Structure formats: structure tokens, C-alpha cells
Amino acid sequence: MADERPVKVGSTDNEEALYRDLAREFGTPLLVYDQTVVEQHYNALSEALPGVRLFYAVKALPQAQVIQTIDRLGGGFDVASGGETDLLLGLKVFGRRTIHTHPVKKDEEIRTALRYGVTTFVIDNTYELEKFIPYRSRVGLVLRVSFRSPGAIVDLSRKFGCNLAEVSAIVRRANELGVHVKGLSFHVGSQCTDANKHVESIEKCSAVMHQLNAESSNLMNVLDIGGGFPADYDRKGVRISEFCAPIRRALAGLPPDWDILAEPGRYLVAAAVTSITSVVGRSVRDGLNWYYLDDGVYGSYSGQIYDHACYPLQVFGEGDLYRSVLAGPTCDSIDIIAEDIMLPALHTGDLVIGHEMGAYTAATRTRFNSLPDARFLDLATRKVVD
Ligand SMILES: Cc1ncc(COP(=O)(O)O)c(C=O)c1O
């Protein structure tokens, strides 16, 4: 089956020289992190969603340099495990700017987060609600609602979130238990390219919040609109201000004193990381040129399996294009990055570049075949940090 992803042959500006230079100095496989891209994307999303407090979803790329960049910009953090909380703690990020959004947690994890200073936690059912009875004086809960997103590449409402019709019963139970549910949250699904999913979810949640606020003195005034903001995998350009325009309009209709949060992961980090791999071997099999690289789907390209992402590629050869396969370094046949793409003839030592490789890539890689992880290079300091 032909692979439809964007493949660029050749170089603009000094790209090729830069990648060759980095490969020569640090070796491959390499993941190159450019903090200026995170800064641009954070600022662009902040401007596209004025008044919305951004909490970076640490799971997308739990790397110290990224966390430090977001922290410097004044952003908050969304954690979903004790490990992510520990990571922030180790980096001395202020706990009060962190929310815990995993709807199902061990008690130990709740206590770790509380000790760290987290006061906002997400739940999506009454069993989880009851876990907070001992901590009710210290927390404000956010109830996650499920809105199925068949159009998103990753439908995050399949596993978590209550139905809208269940919200009032859960909130009523919380009121009986004296646990404050301060608002609602949702996730429209990751890599969601239709902002109307956000709009519909905002409208439905706000209607329920208004109704519950009219019935009770325990006011709900937090709406967490989750993540889902897309990366530019198809290289057509994501104009985030344009994308968010309908979301802005929907948010403008909410009471001005409501606290609106978002949990962006992918949009903030995807474009900030570039993968550099080398061709380590080649073969001709059934009329196709096969190139074996030093990174693959068990490594930095793991998002092709877990995240269903398809990363834009770039090579620097010249001449005719041939049907080609790019395979990773492990012994497994699943370890194929691109099944049938048109490439010029490549040679051992040539570079293959993967773009938009910051989100859910290094985060989900394995060490299968005892192969080392791609090293993580911070472009700002030109230091390998892993
Ligand atoms: C609860 C939660 N919040 C935020 C995110 C980040 O979403 P995205 O990367 O689509 O922005 C995720 C992704 O899995 C998530 O599960």
C-alpha cells in the first residue's frame, strides 16, 4: 500500500548542512529539540485562546528541557501519574500550577500530588469521587465528560469520561459527601482537526453547568477544554488562531468569571523535535529499494504504532525516484517506518529526517533488541541531555 505522507527530497536554506553537522558531531539516531518552537507554539496558542490557562500535558514529551521552557513561559502542567508529578517536583516546578487529570488514581498517587501542592483533580465516576472524601477540604474536583470523537486520530473518550446525562447524579452525590466538584472537563480526541468538536462540547458542558448552578449553592465555574489541538503532519500548515476562532467565539459566551483551562500536549511539542537517522544498510527486495535505518517504530517512531501518527520525512539524495521502504533496526517485521514511498537512491550513511516528532514519540519508545534510545539534543545549548 502506498504511503501518502509528505516526503521532501532536498533542502531549503541550510537544513541539510545543519543536520549533517549535528549527525557528524553527535552521531545518530538523534532527536533534536528546538525550544524556540515550543515558545512560538505556546505564545500562538495563548493568543488564539485569550483568557484560557494552558496546562501542558506532560505525557506528550516528559522531557526536562520542555518542562523548563513551559515553566519559563508561565504555563501550568497537566500530570497523569505519580511519575509525572515526581518529574515536576525534581525540576522544582510550582505544584499549584499543576492539575492532575487522570480520572482513575491510586490513593498513594493522590497523596503524592497533594503533598506536591496539586489541588485540582479529575474524576469521572462516583467510585473515584469517594477516594477524595479524606481530602475534601483540600481539593476541587473536575468531572470529565465523554464526547466520542470518531473523527480524531485518537478518540480519548472511549476509555474515560461519564455521559452528560450522568453529570447531575455524580455532582449531587459529591454535594452529599461534601466534596466540591468545581467544574467539568472533556477531551475531544487527540489530533482533532475539527474545532466544532470543541465548540459542541463547550456548549453542552456550559448548559449543564448553568443548570446545576441554578439548583445548588456549590457553584461550578471551571471548564477544562482539554487538548486535541493539531500538529502539522500533512505539512499544509496549522493556523492556530484560525483553528481556534470558533472556540474563542464559544468561550466568549460563557460567564466572565469562569476559569477556563486547556491541556495541550501535541500542538506545543510536535514541531519542536526533529529525528535524524542514518541509513545503515540497503537491499533490493521484490523490486523495491529497502533502506534499514538506525531508528524505527520500537524507538523514536513508536508514535506510528501507539499514536497512529504519520511523520513527514525528508531525504537529500538526487536523481530519479524509486519505490522504497524505510525499515527500523530491530529484527521484527512490524518495524517499518514507511512501506512504499518514492525516494532517490540512498546510500549507507545518508540521513533520513523525521519532522513533527515531538509528541508521543520519545514518550512511548522501547529498548527492544537492546537498542539504545536516540539521544536527545538540546539545540539551544548544543548539548546531548540524555
Ligand atoms: C487527559 C488528557 N489531557 C490532555 C492530553 C493531551 O492531548 P493533546 O496531545 O491532544 O493535546 C491528553 C492526551 O492523551 C489526555 O489524555
The ligand as an ORCA input file, in Angstrom:
! r2SCAN-3c Opt
* xyz 0 1
  C      -6.321     13.923     29.872
  C      -5.515     14.394     28.730
  N      -5.261     15.718     28.630
  C      -4.505     16.217     27.621
  C      -3.953     15.384     26.666
  C      -3.122     15.991     25.577
  O      -3.821     15.956     24.404
  P      -3.219     16.519     23.046
  O      -1.865     15.957     22.915
  O      -4.169     16.047     22.017
  O      -3.205     17.995     23.146
  C      -4.220     14.004     26.710
  C      -3.653     13.099     25.708
  O      -3.657     11.896     25.811
  C      -5.016     13.495     27.776
  O      -5.273     12.176     27.895
*
